[in-house]
Amino acid sequence: MLNPVIGTKRNKPPFRYDIVGSFLRPDDLKDARLQYEQGEITADQLAVIEYEEIAQLVEKQKALGLQVITDGEFHRSWWHLDFFLGIQGTQKIYLNQGTGGQDSKTRTESFQIVDKISFANHPMLAHFHELQQLSGDRIAKMTIPSPALFHFVEHYNGNDVYSDQEELFTDIIAVYQQAIQAFYDAGCRYLQLDDTTWGTLCSGRHRVHLRSRGLDPDQLAEDYVRLINESIAHRPEDMTIALHVCRGNLRSTWFAAGGYEPIAETLFAHAQVDAFFLEYDNERSGGFEPLRFVKDQFVVLGLVTTKHGGLESKEMLKARIAEAAQVVDLNQLCLSTQCGFASTEEGNMLTEEEQWDKIRLVIETANEVWTQNGS
């Protein structure tokens, strides 16, 4: 585990001002994706446009002074499915064919296991290598969905391959152990596991629904901590792994509400990640009291919303950081937006200018809070 740095500026992730990962896709990239889908350009031509847009995004992040950068997930359509579909033994499915069109497509796609799962030749390894080359003196951060989410989605979709739950758990863990080592070998030292499962387990409505399906949400929480811990158990010492908890972010919407208390002790006291990125942009996430179970991990407070363009006041952000510091030591706290800006290629309901204003607000507020406190 990483230990808090007391009284000095952070020189390793997570940083006092950090980012969740996804950014709004520029219009040129959206147009290129549509042209590719319609057969007007080739996959190679699309890859060139993606690279050019990512290069510009990286330069914008550097210019703002971010210590960590991402590729904005510009190669992806979804924040999670692109990774899942790159795992051997999975295939795309459509939960509801709907009436067609872009929104229908991106709202109804999922994945299903059709063969024993394994990790090999995943396209995102090349994506990370590309980002690593562009990153220069900044830390390149990779974001992938968590092993808990893989199981949670798989459970809803079902499969005819794994009749034994323990065998499935074992193979998920093996896939993620291999993935983590592969990203490390590619140069990744900062990996984020994105996970909406925990947001679902915070929701009273969803917990009732799970019980109606014969599932115990508390047992699921224990199982998913185990999945995460065993998946990251062999990570190298110089690799930081964070867990980002989200309650939904598709086009500025959300699907779950509720504070962290139902999962607080199980997750915060037992998950062996180095940092938690936690939504705290409004009342849906509840108060800071559940953070009392956090041990020596960092907590990156997602106080700045990505769901709309209005800017929070620095005074309010500082007050909320001070409130959280009554539960978790200030030296273990950092600041970010509550989620990315584009969990899918459609993006959230704000402009690129508003997006960058949000990032500037995070940077300026963090600098003022932790510079004044010597860290």
C-alpha positions as CSV (number, residue, x, y, z in Angstrom):
1,M,0.0,0.0,0.0
2,L,1.1,3.6,-0.5
3,N,1.6,5.6,2.6
4,P,0.5,9.2,2.9
5,V,3.2,11.8,2.3
6,I,3.1,14.2,5.2
7,G,4.1,17.8,4.7
8,T,5.5,17.5,1.1
9,K,4.2,17.9,-2.4
10,R,3.0,14.6,-3.9
11,N,5.3,13.3,-6.6
12,K,3.4,10.1,-7.4
13,P,-0.2,9.2,-8.1
14,P,-2.8,9.9,-7.1
15,F,-2.0,13.6,-7.3
16,R,-3.6,16.5,-5.3
17,Y,-5.4,17.4,-8.6
18,D,-6.2,14.4,-10.6
19,I,-8.5,13.3,-13.5
20,V,-10.9,10.4,-13.9
21,G,-10.0,9.8,-17.5
22,S,-12.5,10.3,-20.3
23,F,-12.9,13.6,-22.3
24,L,-15.4,14.9,-24.7
25,R,-14.8,13.6,-28.2
26,P,-14.1,16.4,-30.7
27,D,-16.5,16.8,-33.6
28,D,-13.9,15.7,-36.1
29,L,-13.5,12.4,-34.3
30,K,-17.2,11.8,-34.0
31,D,-17.5,12.5,-37.8
32,A,-14.7,10.1,-38.5
33,R,-16.3,7.3,-36.5
34,L,-19.6,7.8,-38.3
35,Q,-17.7,7.7,-41.7
36,Y,-16.1,4.5,-40.6
37,E,-19.4,2.9,-39.6
38,Q,-20.8,3.8,-43.0
39,G,-17.8,2.4,-44.8
40,E,-16.6,5.7,-46.1
41,I,-13.1,5.4,-44.5
42,T,-11.0,2.4,-43.5
43,A,-10.0,1.3,-40.0
44,D,-6.4,2.5,-40.7
45,Q,-7.7,5.9,-41.7
46,L,-9.8,6.1,-38.5
47,A,-6.8,5.1,-36.4
48,V,-4.8,8.0,-37.9
49,I,-7.5,10.5,-37.0
50,E,-7.8,9.1,-33.5
51,Y,-4.1,9.4,-33.0
52,E,-4.1,13.0,-34.2
53,E,-7.0,13.9,-31.8
54,I,-5.3,12.2,-28.9
55,A,-2.1,14.0,-29.6
56,Q,-3.9,17.3,-29.4
57,L,-5.7,16.2,-26.2
58,V,-2.4,15.3,-24.6
59,E,-1.0,18.7,-25.4
60,K,-4.0,20.4,-23.9
61,Q,-3.6,18.4,-20.7
62,K,0.1,19.2,-20.5
63,A,-0.6,22.9,-21.1
64,L,-3.0,23.0,-18.2
65,G,-0.3,21.6,-15.9
66,L,-1.8,18.2,-15.3
67,Q,0.7,15.8,-13.8
68,V,-1.1,12.8,-15.2
69,I,-2.7,12.4,-18.6
70,T,-5.0,10.0,-20.4
71,D,-6.0,9.5,-24.0
72,G,-9.5,10.6,-23.1
73,E,-10.7,7.1,-24.1
74,F,-10.8,8.4,-27.7
75,H,-10.3,4.9,-29.1
76,R,-13.4,3.7,-27.3
77,S,-17.2,3.7,-27.9
78,W,-17.9,2.7,-24.3
79,W,-15.9,3.1,-21.1
80,H,-16.2,-0.6,-20.3
81,L,-17.4,-2.7,-23.2
82,D,-14.4,-2.1,-25.4
83,F,-12.2,-3.6,-22.8
84,F,-14.6,-6.5,-22.1
85,L,-14.9,-7.3,-25.8
86,G,-11.2,-7.4,-26.1
87,I,-11.0,-10.3,-23.7
88,Q,-10.9,-13.7,-25.5
89,G,-14.1,-15.7,-25.1
90,T,-16.5,-12.7,-25.2
91,Q,-18.8,-11.3,-27.9
92,K,-21.1,-8.4,-28.4
93,I,-24.8,-8.8,-27.8
94,Y,-27.8,-6.4,-28.1
95,L,-30.1,-6.4,-25.2
96,N,-32.8,-4.5,-27.1
97,Q,-32.7,-3.9,-30.8
98,G,-34.9,-0.7,-30.4
99,T,-35.5,1.4,-33.5
100,G,-31.8,1.9,-34.5
101,G,-29.8,5.1,-34.5
102,Q,-26.7,6.1,-32.6
103,D,-28.4,6.5,-29.2
104,S,-30.2,3.2,-29.4
105,K,-27.0,1.4,-30.4
106,T,-24.9,2.7,-27.5
107,R,-27.6,2.2,-24.9
108,T,-28.3,-1.5,-25.8
109,E,-24.9,-3.1,-26.4
110,S,-23.4,-5.4,-23.9
111,F,-21.3,-8.6,-23.9
112,Q,-21.7,-12.3,-23.2
113,I,-19.2,-15.0,-22.5
114,V,-19.2,-17.6,-25.3
115,D,-16.0,-19.5,-24.5
116,K,-13.5,-19.9,-21.7
117,I,-12.1,-16.4,-21.1
118,S,-8.4,-15.4,-21.4
119,F,-6.3,-12.4,-21.9
120,A,-4.1,-12.2,-25.1
121,N,-3.4,-9.6,-27.8
122,H,-5.7,-7.0,-26.3
123,P,-6.0,-3.9,-28.5
124,M,-5.8,-1.5,-25.5
125,L,-2.2,-2.5,-25.0
126,A,-1.3,-0.8,-28.2
127,H,-3.5,2.2,-27.2
128,F,-1.5,2.6,-24.0
129,H,1.8,2.3,-25.8
130,E,0.7,5.1,-28.1
131,L,-0.2,7.3,-25.0
132,Q,3.0,6.4,-23.3
133,Q,5.0,7.7,-26.3
134,L,2.9,11.0,-26.3
135,S,3.1,11.5,-22.5
136,G,6.7,12.8,-22.3
137,D,7.5,13.7,-18.8
138,R,3.9,13.2,-17.5
139,I,2.5,10.0,-16.1
140,A,0.3,8.1,-18.5
141,K,-2.8,6.8,-16.8
142,M,-4.7,3.7,-18.1
143,T,-8.4,3.2,-17.2
144,I,-10.2,-0.1,-17.5
145,P,-13.4,-1.5,-16.0
146,S,-13.0,-3.5,-12.8
147,P,-13.2,-7.3,-12.5
148,A,-16.2,-6.9,-10.2
149,L,-18.1,-5.1,-13.0
150,F,-17.2,-7.9,-15.5
151,H,-18.9,-10.4,-13.2
152,F,-21.8,-8.2,-12.4
153,V,-22.6,-7.6,-16.1
154,E,-22.0,-11.2,-17.0
155,H,-24.3,-12.4,-14.3
156,Y,-27.2,-10.4,-15.8
157,N,-26.5,-11.5,-19.3
158,G,-25.8,-15.2,-18.4
159,N,-23.6,-17.7,-20.2
160,D,-23.6,-21.4,-21.2
161,V,-19.8,-21.8,-20.6
162,Y,-19.4,-21.6,-16.8
163,S,-21.8,-23.6,-14.7
164,D,-19.4,-23.4,-11.7
165,Q,-19.3,-19.9,-10.1
166,E,-15.9,-20.5,-8.5
167,E,-14.4,-21.5,-11.9
168,L,-15.7,-18.2,-13.4
169,F,-14.2,-16.3,-10.5
170,T,-10.9,-18.0,-11.0
171,D,-10.8,-17.2,-14.7
172,I,-11.8,-13.6,-14.2
173,I,-9.0,-13.2,-11.6
174,A,-6.5,-14.8,-14.0
175,V,-7.6,-12.5,-16.9
176,Y,-7.1,-9.4,-14.7
177,Q,-3.8,-10.6,-13.3
178,Q,-2.5,-11.1,-16.8
179,A,-3.9,-7.8,-18.0
180,I,-2.3,-5.8,-15.1
181,Q,1.1,-7.4,-15.8
182,A,0.7,-6.7,-19.5
183,F,0.0,-3.1,-19.0
184,Y,2.9,-2.9,-16.5
185,D,5.2,-4.4,-19.1
186,A,4.0,-1.8,-21.6
187,G,5.1,0.9,-19.1
188,C,1.9,1.6,-17.2
189,R,2.5,2.7,-13.6
190,Y,-0.9,4.2,-12.9
191,L,-4.0,2.0,-13.5
192,Q,-7.6,2.9,-12.6
193,L,-10.4,0.3,-12.2
194,D,-13.7,1.9,-13.1
195,D,-16.7,0.4,-11.3
196,T,-20.4,1.2,-11.3
197,T,-21.1,-2.0,-9.3
198,W,-20.4,-0.3,-6.0
199,G,-22.8,2.6,-6.9
200,T,-25.5,0.0,-7.5
201,L,-24.8,-1.7,-4.1
202,C,-25.1,1.7,-2.4
203,S,-28.7,2.1,-3.8
204,G,-31.6,1.0,-1.6
205,R,-33.7,0.5,-4.7
206,H,-31.2,-1.7,-6.4
207,R,-30.5,-3.7,-3.3
208,V,-34.2,-4.5,-3.1
209,H,-34.1,-5.6,-6.7
210,L,-31.1,-7.8,-6.2
211,R,-32.7,-9.5,-3.3
212,S,-35.8,-10.1,-5.5
213,R,-33.5,-12.0,-7.9
214,G,-32.2,-14.1,-5.0
215,L,-28.9,-12.2,-4.6
216,D,-27.6,-11.0,-1.3
217,P,-26.0,-7.5,-1.9
218,D,-23.8,-7.9,1.2
219,Q,-22.4,-11.2,-0.1
220,L,-21.9,-9.6,-3.5
221,A,-19.8,-6.9,-1.9
222,E,-17.6,-9.4,-0.1
223,D,-17.2,-11.4,-3.3
224,Y,-16.3,-8.3,-5.3
225,V,-13.7,-7.2,-2.8
226,R,-12.2,-10.6,-3.2
227,L,-12.2,-10.4,-7.0
228,I,-10.5,-7.0,-6.9
229,N,-7.9,-8.0,-4.2
230,E,-7.0,-11.3,-5.9
231,S,-6.9,-9.6,-9.3
232,I,-4.3,-7.0,-8.1
233,A,-2.5,-9.2,-5.7
234,H,0.6,-9.6,-7.8
235,R,0.9,-6.0,-9.0
236,P,4.5,-4.6,-8.9
237,E,5.3,-2.3,-6.0
238,D,5.8,0.7,-8.2
239,M,2.4,0.4,-9.8
240,T,-0.5,2.5,-8.4
241,I,-4.0,1.0,-8.7
242,A,-7.0,3.1,-8.0
243,L,-10.7,2.2,-7.9
244,H,-13.3,4.7,-9.2
245,V,-16.8,4.3,-8.0
246,C,-19.6,5.7,-10.2
247,R,-23.4,5.8,-10.1
248,G,-23.9,6.2,-13.8
249,N,-22.7,8.9,-16.2
250,L,-24.2,8.2,-19.6
251,R,-24.9,11.6,-21.3
252,S,-25.1,13.3,-17.9
253,T,-27.6,10.8,-16.5
254,W,-27.4,8.5,-13.5
255,F,-29.0,5.2,-12.5
256,A,-28.2,4.8,-8.7
257,A,-28.4,7.0,-5.6
258,G,-27.4,6.5,-2.1
259,G,-24.5,7.1,0.3
260,Y,-21.6,4.7,0.8
261,E,-22.7,3.4,4.2
262,P,-24.1,0.0,2.9
263,I,-20.7,-1.0,1.4
264,A,-18.3,1.2,3.4
265,E,-16.8,-1.3,5.8
266,T,-16.5,-4.1,3.3
267,L,-15.0,-1.9,0.5
268,F,-13.0,0.8,2.3
269,A,-11.6,-1.4,5.1
270,H,-10.7,-4.4,2.9
271,A,-10.1,-3.4,-0.7
272,Q,-6.4,-3.4,-1.2
273,V,-6.3,-0.6,-3.8
274,D,-4.0,2.4,-3.4
275,A,-6.7,5.0,-3.8
276,F,-10.4,5.4,-4.1
277,F,-11.9,7.9,-6.6
278,L,-15.3,8.7,-5.1
279,E,-18.3,10.6,-6.4
280,Y,-19.2,13.4,-4.1
281,D,-20.7,16.0,-6.4
282,N,-24.2,16.1,-4.9
283,E,-26.6,14.6,-2.3
284,R,-26.8,11.3,-4.2
285,S,-23.5,10.3,-2.8
286,G,-24.3,11.1,0.9
287,G,-21.9,12.3,3.5
288,F,-18.3,11.7,4.3
289,E,-18.9,9.6,7.5
290,P,-18.5,6.2,5.6
291,L,-14.9,7.2,5.0
292,R,-14.1,6.4,8.6
293,F,-13.3,2.9,7.4
294,V,-10.5,4.0,5.1
295,K,-7.0,3.0,6.3
296,D,-3.9,4.2,4.6
297,Q,-5.3,4.6,1.1
298,F,-5.8,8.0,-0.6
299,V,-9.3,9.3,-1.2
300,V,-9.7,11.4,-4.3
301,L,-12.8,13.5,-3.7
302,G,-15.0,13.9,-6.8
303,L,-16.5,17.2,-5.8
304,V,-16.7,18.8,-9.2
305,T,-19.5,17.5,-11.4
306,T,-19.1,16.6,-15.0
307,K,-22.8,16.4,-15.6
308,H,-23.3,20.1,-16.4
309,G,-21.2,23.1,-17.2
310,G,-21.9,25.2,-14.2
311,L,-18.8,25.8,-12.0
312,E,-18.8,25.1,-8.3
313,S,-17.4,27.8,-6.1
314,K,-13.9,27.4,-4.7
315,E,-15.2,28.3,-1.3
316,M,-17.7,25.5,-1.4
317,L,-15.1,23.0,-2.6
318,K,-12.7,24.0,0.1
319,A,-15.4,23.8,2.8
320,R,-16.3,20.2,1.6
321,I,-12.6,19.2,1.6
322,A,-12.3,20.5,5.2
323,E,-15.4,18.5,6.1
324,A,-14.0,15.3,4.6
325,A,-10.7,16.0,6.5
326,Q,-12.6,15.6,9.7
327,V,-12.9,11.9,8.8
328,V,-9.8,11.2,6.7
329,D,-6.5,13.0,7.2
330,L,-6.0,15.9,4.8
331,N,-2.7,14.4,3.6
332,Q,-4.7,11.4,2.3
333,L,-7.1,13.5,0.3
334,C,-7.0,14.7,-3.3
335,L,-9.4,16.4,-5.7
336,S,-10.9,15.5,-9.0
337,T,-14.1,15.7,-11.0
338,Q,-16.8,13.1,-10.0
339,C,-16.5,11.2,-13.2
340,G,-15.1,11.5,-16.7
341,F,-16.7,13.8,-19.3
342,A,-17.6,11.1,-21.8
343,S,-18.3,7.6,-20.5
344,T,-19.5,6.9,-24.0
345,E,-18.5,8.5,-27.3
346,E,-21.7,10.7,-27.2
347,G,-20.3,12.6,-24.1
348,N,-22.0,14.6,-21.4
349,M,-24.2,17.6,-21.8
350,L,-21.5,20.4,-21.6
351,T,-19.1,22.1,-24.0
352,E,-15.4,21.4,-24.4
353,E,-14.7,24.9,-23.0
354,E,-16.8,24.1,-19.9
355,Q,-14.9,20.8,-19.6
356,W,-11.5,22.6,-19.5
357,D,-12.9,25.1,-17.1
358,K,-13.8,22.2,-14.7
359,I,-10.2,20.9,-14.9
360,R,-8.8,24.4,-14.2
361,L,-11.1,24.7,-11.2
362,V,-9.8,21.4,-9.8
363,I,-6.2,22.4,-10.3
364,E,-6.6,25.9,-8.8
365,T,-8.5,24.7,-5.8
366,A,-6.2,21.8,-5.1
367,N,-3.1,24.1,-5.4
368,E,-4.7,26.6,-2.9
369,V,-5.7,23.9,-0.4
370,W,-2.6,21.8,-0.3
371,T,0.0,24.5,-0.9
372,Q,-1.4,26.3,2.1
373,N,-1.0,23.1,4.1
374,G,2.5,22.3,2.8
375,S,1.6,19.2,0.8
